[in-house]
Amino acid sequence: MSNDILEKMNFEDAMKELEILVDSLDKGDVSLDEAIAAYDRGSQLKDHCQKKLNEAKMKVETIQSSGDKNIIPEN
């Protein structure tokens, strides 16, 4: 799967695919070559999910910091 497709994938779909890969690796249902390919794909998915989480964290922090400016400090 190309990086363009991965970049367009939302967090939930990436996590679902990652869970399926991990489950198949845990069961040992794959050949060595398939396991290596799954590990590579899983690494890409993990990085993508981490990027999405970091973006969400930044948005929340931005919202919180802009909300703090509207709060009148108590004396």
N, CA, C and O atoms as CSV, one atom per row, in Angstrom:
chain,resi,resn,atom,element,x,y,z
A,1,MET,N,N,0.853,-1.176,0.000
A,1,MET,CA,C,0.000,0.000,0.000
A,1,MET,C,C,0.891,1.229,0.000
A,1,MET,O,O,1.853,1.306,0.764
A,2,SER,N,N,0.571,2.184,-0.853
A,2,SER,CA,C,1.432,3.358,-0.983
A,2,SER,C,C,1.258,4.298,0.201
A,2,SER,O,O,0.275,4.219,0.938
A,3,ASN,N,N,2.228,5.186,0.369
A,3,ASN,CA,C,2.172,6.161,1.449
A,3,ASN,C,C,1.017,7.133,1.273
A,3,ASN,O,O,0.465,7.621,2.259
A,4,ASP,N,N,0.634,7.430,-0.005
A,4,ASP,CA,C,-0.498,8.330,-0.241
A,4,ASP,C,C,-1.772,7.751,0.352
A,4,ASP,O,O,-2.554,8.463,0.982
A,5,ILE,N,N,-1.974,6.464,0.148
A,5,ILE,CA,C,-3.162,5.805,0.688
A,5,ILE,C,C,-3.095,5.783,2.214
A,5,ILE,O,O,-4.100,6.018,2.886
A,6,LEU,N,N,-1.930,5.504,2.750
A,6,LEU,CA,C,-1.765,5.485,4.201
A,6,LEU,C,C,-2.036,6.867,4.784
A,6,LEU,O,O,-2.690,6.977,5.821
A,7,GLU,N,N,-1.553,7.909,4.146
A,7,GLU,CA,C,-1.762,9.275,4.645
A,7,GLU,C,C,-3.239,9.656,4.676
A,7,GLU,O,O,-3.661,10.456,5.512
A,8,LYS,N,N,-4.019,9.086,3.770
A,8,LYS,CA,C,-5.451,9.392,3.718
A,8,LYS,C,C,-6.257,8.533,4.690
A,8,LYS,O,O,-7.437,8.796,4.921
A,9,MET,N,N,-5.624,7.513,5.257
A,9,MET,CA,C,-6.318,6.596,6.166
A,9,MET,C,C,-6.556,7.285,7.507
A,9,MET,O,O,-5.664,7.938,8.049
A,10,ASN,N,N,-7.770,7.129,8.035
A,10,ASN,CA,C,-8.036,7.726,9.339
A,10,ASN,C,C,-7.470,6.835,10.448
A,10,ASN,O,O,-7.074,5.693,10.210
A,11,PHE,N,N,-7.443,7.374,11.635
A,11,PHE,CA,C,-6.839,6.693,12.782
A,11,PHE,C,C,-7.506,5.347,13.055
A,11,PHE,O,O,-6.830,4.339,13.261
A,12,GLU,N,N,-8.831,5.342,13.056
A,12,GLU,CA,C,-9.565,4.126,13.397
A,12,GLU,C,C,-9.296,2.992,12.399
A,12,GLU,O,O,-9.112,1.842,12.799
A,13,ASP,N,N,-9.273,3.317,11.107
A,13,ASP,CA,C,-8.996,2.288,10.101
A,13,ASP,C,C,-7.570,1.765,10.208
A,13,ASP,O,O,-7.324,0.572,10.034
A,14,ALA,N,N,-6.635,2.660,10.495
A,14,ALA,CA,C,-5.241,2.244,10.658
A,14,ALA,C,C,-5.096,1.337,11.876
A,14,ALA,O,O,-4.384,0.335,11.821
A,15,MET,N,N,-5.760,1.679,12.966
A,15,MET,CA,C,-5.700,0.839,14.165
A,15,MET,C,C,-6.336,-0.525,13.917
A,15,MET,O,O,-5.831,-1.545,14.386
A,16,LYS,N,N,-7.438,-0.539,13.185
A,16,LYS,CA,C,-8.110,-1.803,12.890
A,16,LYS,C,C,-7.192,-2.719,12.077
A,16,LYS,O,O,-7.077,-3.910,12.365
A,17,GLU,N,N,-6.537,-2.148,11.054
A,17,GLU,CA,C,-5.613,-2.948,10.244
A,17,GLU,C,C,-4.436,-3.423,11.082
A,17,GLU,O,O,-3.995,-4.564,10.945
A,18,LEU,N,N,-3.928,-2.562,11.943
A,18,LEU,CA,C,-2.809,-2.933,12.809
A,18,LEU,C,C,-3.203,-4.070,13.756
A,18,LEU,O,O,-2.423,-4.998,13.969
A,19,GLU,N,N,-4.395,-4.001,14.317
A,19,GLU,CA,C,-4.871,-5.058,15.207
A,19,GLU,C,C,-4.987,-6.389,14.472
A,19,GLU,O,O,-4.656,-7.437,15.026
A,20,ILE,N,N,-5.457,-6.349,13.224
A,20,ILE,CA,C,-5.574,-7.576,12.428
A,20,ILE,C,C,-4.189,-8.172,12.172
A,20,ILE,O,O,-3.999,-9.385,12.265
A,21,LEU,N,N,-3.222,-7.303,11.847
A,21,LEU,CA,C,-1.854,-7.779,11.609
A,21,LEU,C,C,-1.256,-8.405,12.859
A,21,LEU,O,O,-0.653,-9.477,12.805
A,22,VAL,N,N,-1.430,-7.728,13.979
A,22,VAL,CA,C,-0.883,-8.236,15.240
A,22,VAL,C,C,-1.525,-9.572,15.589
A,22,VAL,O,O,-0.842,-10.497,16.028
A,23,ASP,N,N,-2.838,-9.674,15.394
A,23,ASP,CA,C,-3.538,-10.918,15.693
A,23,ASP,C,C,-3.018,-12.067,14.825
A,23,ASP,O,O,-2.806,-13.174,15.320
A,24,SER,N,N,-2.814,-11.805,13.539
A,24,SER,CA,C,-2.320,-12.872,12.660
A,24,SER,C,C,-0.894,-13.274,13.023
A,24,SER,O,O,-0.543,-14.451,12.930
A,25,LEU,N,N,-0.070,-12.315,13.434
A,25,LEU,CA,C,1.286,-12.633,13.859
A,25,LEU,C,C,1.277,-13.423,15.170
A,25,LEU,O,O,2.059,-14.356,15.347
A,26,ASP,N,N,0.379,-13.036,16.088
A,26,ASP,CA,C,0.271,-13.753,17.363
A,26,ASP,C,C,-0.143,-15.205,17.165
A,26,ASP,O,O,0.338,-16.097,17.864
A,27,LYS,N,N,-1.034,-15.435,16.214
A,27,LYS,CA,C,-1.519,-16.788,15.961
A,27,LYS,C,C,-0.481,-17.637,15.240
A,27,LYS,O,O,-0.545,-18.866,15.280
A,28,GLY,N,N,0.479,-16.984,14.578
A,28,GLY,CA,C,1.496,-17.723,13.841
A,28,GLY,C,C,0.974,-18.322,12.549
A,28,GLY,O,O,1.503,-19.323,12.067
A,29,ASP,N,N,-0.062,-17.714,11.988
A,29,ASP,CA,C,-0.701,-18.230,10.775
A,29,ASP,C,C,0.004,-17.822,9.489
A,29,ASP,O,O,-0.490,-18.107,8.398
A,30,VAL,N,N,1.136,-17.169,9.600
A,30,VAL,CA,C,1.777,-16.616,8.408
A,30,VAL,C,C,3.180,-17.190,8.228
A,30,VAL,O,O,3.828,-17.613,9.185
A,31,SER,N,N,3.626,-17.190,6.984
A,31,SER,CA,C,4.987,-17.640,6.694
A,31,SER,C,C,5.977,-16.574,7.161
A,31,SER,O,O,5.583,-15.471,7.540
A,32,LEU,N,N,7.235,-16.906,7.131
A,32,LEU,CA,C,8.267,-15.962,7.541
A,32,LEU,C,C,8.240,-14.708,6.666
A,32,LEU,O,O,8.312,-13.592,7.179
A,33,ASP,N,N,8.138,-14.890,5.349
A,33,ASP,CA,C,8.094,-13.731,4.451
A,33,ASP,C,C,6.861,-12.867,4.713
A,33,ASP,O,O,6.939,-11.639,4.694
A,34,GLU,N,N,5.726,-13.516,4.956
A,34,GLU,CA,C,4.508,-12.774,5.266
A,34,GLU,C,C,4.636,-12.055,6.607
A,34,GLU,O,O,4.140,-10.940,6.768
A,35,ALA,N,N,5.294,-12.687,7.554
A,35,ALA,CA,C,5.488,-12.075,8.867
A,35,ALA,C,C,6.376,-10.835,8.758
A,35,ALA,O,O,6.119,-9.824,9.412
A,36,ILE,N,N,7.401,-10.913,7.944
A,36,ILE,CA,C,8.284,-9.752,7.753
A,36,ILE,C,C,7.515,-8.615,7.080
A,36,ILE,O,O,7.642,-7.457,7.478
A,37,ALA,N,N,6.725,-8.942,6.071
A,37,ALA,CA,C,5.917,-7.921,5.389
A,37,ALA,C,C,4.885,-7.328,6.350
A,37,ALA,O,O,4.639,-6.122,6.332
A,38,ALA,N,N,4.284,-8.175,7.186
A,38,ALA,CA,C,3.304,-7.697,8.156
A,38,ALA,C,C,3.964,-6.799,9.192
A,38,ALA,O,O,3.391,-5.792,9.606
A,39,TYR,N,N,5.162,-7.166,9.606
A,39,TYR,CA,C,5.899,-6.343,10.571
A,39,TYR,C,C,6.212,-4.974,9.974
A,39,TYR,O,O,6.074,-3.952,10.647
A,40,ASP,N,N,6.630,-4.957,8.721
A,40,ASP,CA,C,6.922,-3.697,8.034
A,40,ASP,C,C,5.670,-2.832,7.934
A,40,ASP,O,O,5.703,-1.638,8.230
A,41,ARG,N,N,4.570,-3.447,7.514
A,41,ARG,CA,C,3.308,-2.712,7.399
A,41,ARG,C,C,2.857,-2.235,8.772
A,41,ARG,O,O,2.391,-1.104,8.912
A,42,GLY,N,N,2.986,-3.068,9.766
A,42,GLY,CA,C,2.607,-2.693,11.120
A,42,GLY,C,C,3.407,-1.509,11.626
A,42,GLY,O,O,2.871,-0.639,12.313
A,43,SER,N,N,4.673,-1.473,11.292
A,43,SER,CA,C,5.518,-0.343,11.684
A,43,SER,C,C,5.034,0.950,11.020
A,43,SER,O,O,5.003,2.005,11.654
A,44,GLN,N,N,4.661,0.861,9.751
A,44,GLN,CA,C,4.128,2.034,9.042
A,44,GLN,C,C,2.813,2.493,9.670
A,44,GLN,O,O,2.584,3.688,9.857
A,45,LEU,N,N,1.964,1.536,9.988
A,45,LEU,CA,C,0.672,1.867,10.606
A,45,LEU,C,C,0.858,2.486,11.984
A,45,LEU,O,O,0.160,3.435,12.343
A,46,LYS,N,N,1.797,1.949,12.756
A,46,LYS,CA,C,2.068,2.500,14.089
A,46,LYS,C,C,2.529,3.942,13.992
A,46,LYS,O,O,2.079,4.801,14.751
A,47,ASP,N,N,3.433,4.203,13.048
A,47,ASP,CA,C,3.919,5.568,12.853
A,47,ASP,C,C,2.786,6.497,12.433
A,47,ASP,O,O,2.698,7.632,12.901
A,48,HIS,N,N,1.924,6.010,11.553
A,48,HIS,CA,C,0.790,6.805,11.091
A,48,HIS,C,C,-0.157,7.122,12.253
A,48,HIS,O,O,-0.608,8.258,12.403
A,49,CYS,N,N,-0.451,6.117,13.065
A,49,CYS,CA,C,-1.327,6.331,14.221
A,49,CYS,C,C,-0.707,7.312,15.208
A,49,CYS,O,O,-1.402,8.172,15.751
A,50,GLN,N,N,0.587,7.188,15.439
A,50,GLN,CA,C,1.267,8.113,16.345
A,50,GLN,C,C,1.197,9.537,15.815
A,50,GLN,O,O,0.990,10.479,16.580
A,51,LYS,N,N,1.367,9.695,14.513
A,51,LYS,CA,C,1.263,11.020,13.892
A,51,LYS,C,C,-0.138,11.597,14.088
A,51,LYS,O,O,-0.288,12.770,14.431
A,52,LYS,N,N,-1.164,10.772,13.870
A,52,LYS,CA,C,-2.550,11.224,14.050
A,52,LYS,C,C,-2.812,11.603,15.509
A,52,LYS,O,O,-3.484,12.598,15.780
A,53,LEU,N,N,-2.288,10.818,16.439
A,53,LEU,CA,C,-2.460,11.144,17.857
A,53,LEU,C,C,-1.761,12.449,18.222
A,53,LEU,O,O,-2.306,13.259,18.971
A,54,ASN,N,N,-0.565,12.654,17.698
A,54,ASN,CA,C,0.158,13.898,17.961
A,54,ASN,C,C,-0.600,15.104,17.403
A,54,ASN,O,O,-0.663,16.154,18.042
A,55,GLU,N,N,-1.178,14.945,16.200
A,55,GLU,CA,C,-1.964,16.030,15.608
A,55,GLU,C,C,-3.181,16.345,16.478
A,55,GLU,O,O,-3.502,17.512,16.702
A,56,ALA,N,N,-3.852,15.308,16.963
A,56,ALA,CA,C,-5.018,15.510,17.825
A,56,ALA,C,C,-4.612,16.194,19.134
A,56,ALA,O,O,-5.315,17.076,19.625
A,57,LYS,N,N,-3.485,15.782,19.685
A,57,LYS,CA,C,-2.996,16.387,20.929
A,57,LYS,C,C,-2.724,17.873,20.728
A,57,LYS,O,O,-3.075,18.697,21.573
A,58,MET,N,N,-2.103,18.206,19.613
A,58,MET,CA,C,-1.810,19.613,19.323
A,58,MET,C,C,-3.096,20.430,19.180
A,58,MET,O,O,-3.163,21.568,19.644
A,59,LYS,N,N,-4.099,19.860,18.549
A,59,LYS,CA,C,-5.386,20.555,18.402
A,59,LYS,C,C,-6.025,20.801,19.759
A,59,LYS,O,O,-6.527,21.892,20.025
A,60,VAL,N,N,-6.007,19.781,20.622
A,60,VAL,CA,C,-6.585,19.922,21.957
A,60,VAL,C,C,-5.824,20.978,22.752
A,60,VAL,O,O,-6.432,21.809,23.427
A,61,GLU,N,N,-4.498,20.947,22.673
A,61,GLU,CA,C,-3.697,21.942,23.392
A,61,GLU,C,C,-3.977,23.346,22.876
A,61,GLU,O,O,-4.015,24.292,23.662
A,62,THR,N,N,-4.174,23.499,21.569
A,62,THR,CA,C,-4.495,24.802,20.990
A,62,THR,C,C,-5.849,25.276,21.491
A,62,THR,O,O,-6.005,26.445,21.846
A,63,ILE,N,N,-6.821,24.387,21.524
A,63,ILE,CA,C,-8.149,24.736,22.014
A,63,ILE,C,C,-8.081,25.122,23.482
A,63,ILE,O,O,-8.689,26.108,23.898
A,64,GLN,N,N,-7.346,24.348,24.264
A,64,GLN,CA,C,-7.225,24.641,25.689
A,64,GLN,C,C,-6.530,25.976,25.925
A,64,GLN,O,O,-6.952,26.754,26.781
A,65,SER,N,N,-5.473,26.242,25.173
A,65,SER,CA,C,-4.743,27.497,25.394
A,65,SER,C,C,-5.571,28.689,24.941
A,65,SER,O,O,-5.488,29.748,25.563
A,66,SER,N,N,-6.352,28.564,23.903
A,66,SER,CA,C,-7.201,29.683,23.485
A,66,SER,C,C,-8.354,29.867,24.457
A,66,SER,O,O,-8.836,30.984,24.643
A,67,GLY,N,N,-8.803,28.778,25.083
A,67,GLY,CA,C,-9.848,28.861,26.095
A,67,GLY,C,C,-9.341,29.500,27.364
A,67,GLY,O,O,-10.096,30.193,28.047
A,68,ASP,N,N,-8.075,29.285,27.702
A,68,ASP,CA,C,-7.488,29.869,28.912
A,68,ASP,C,C,-7.421,31.387,28.823
A,68,ASP,O,O,-7.459,32.060,29.853
A,69,LYS,N,N,-7.324,31.931,27.645
A,69,LYS,CA,C,-7.239,33.382,27.483
A,69,LYS,C,C,-8.561,34.058,27.833
A,69,LYS,O,O,-8.588,35.246,28.152
A,70,ASN,N,N,-9.651,33.306,27.774
A,70,ASN,CA,C,-10.965,33.861,28.072
A,70,ASN,C,C,-11.322,33.733,29.549
A,70,ASN,O,O,-12.374,34.204,29.981
A,71,ILE,N,N,-10.450,33.099,30.317
A,71,ILE,CA,C,-10.710,32.910,31.734
A,71,ILE,C,C,-10.119,34.085,32.520
A,71,ILE,O,O,-8.961,34.457,32.330
A,72,ILE,N,N,-10.923,34.648,33.387
A,72,ILE,CA,C,-10.452,35.756,34.229
A,72,ILE,C,C,-9.816,35.148,35.470
A,72,ILE,O,O,-10.457,34.388,36.196
A,73,PRO,N,N,-8.546,35.485,35.712
A,73,PRO,CA,C,-7.875,34.894,36.882
A,73,PRO,C,C,-8.520,35.361,38.184
A,73,PRO,O,O,-8.933,36.512,38.318
A,74,GLU,N,N,-8.594,34.444,39.125
A,74,GLU,CA,C,-9.150,34.779,40.432
A,74,GLU,C,C,-8.053,35.365,41.297
A,74,GLU,O,O,-6.906,34.922,41.246
A,75,ASN,N,N,-8.409,36.364,42.092
A,75,ASN,CA,C,-7.459,36.990,43.018
A,75,ASN,C,C,-7.783,36.622,44.426
A,75,ASN,O,O,-7.094,37.054,45.351
